[in-house]
């Protein structure tokens, strides 16, 4: 899971560097707002 969080942090840094609005969705977002569950990818949506 630590590798997944590190990947998400890298993606967040890239998005913020470009000034793009985004949010994480899927299993990673559920980790923050609900019960823990297994996920092996990072999903996000790009907002405009």
C-alpha positions as CSV (number, residue, x, y, z in Angstrom):
1,X,0.0,0.0,0.0
2,X,2.9,2.4,0.6
3,X,3.9,2.2,-3.0
4,X,0.3,3.1,-4.0
5,X,0.3,6.1,-1.7
6,X,3.7,7.2,-3.1
7,X,2.3,6.9,-6.6
8,X,-0.7,9.0,-5.7
9,X,1.6,11.6,-4.2
10,X,3.6,11.8,-7.4
11,X,0.5,12.2,-9.5
12,X,-0.8,14.9,-7.1
13,X,2.5,16.8,-7.4
14,X,2.3,16.6,-11.3
15,X,-1.3,17.7,-11.4
16,X,-0.7,20.6,-9.0
17,X,2.4,21.7,-10.9
18,X,0.3,22.1,-14.0
19,X,-2.5,23.8,-12.1
20,X,-5.0,21.1,-13.0
21,X,-8.0,20.5,-10.8
22,X,-8.5,16.8,-10.0
23,X,-9.7,14.4,-7.4
24,X,-8.9,10.9,-6.5
25,X,-11.7,8.4,-6.9
26,X,-12.1,4.7,-6.4
27,X,-10.5,2.5,-3.8
28,X,-7.9,5.0,-2.8
29,X,-10.5,7.7,-2.0
30,X,-12.6,5.1,-0.1
31,X,-9.6,4.6,2.2
32,X,-9.8,8.2,3.4
33,X,-13.6,8.4,3.8
34,X,-14.8,4.9,4.7
35,X,-13.6,1.5,5.7
36,X,-10.2,0.3,4.5
37,X,-10.3,-2.0,1.5
38,X,-7.7,-3.5,-0.8
39,X,-6.8,-1.6,-4.0
40,X,-3.9,-1.9,-6.4
41,X,-4.3,1.2,-8.5
42,X,-4.9,4.9,-8.3
43,X,-7.9,6.4,-10.0
44,X,-8.6,10.0,-10.5
45,X,-10.8,12.4,-12.5
46,X,-9.6,15.5,-14.1
47,X,-11.9,18.5,-13.5
48,X,-12.5,21.4,-15.9
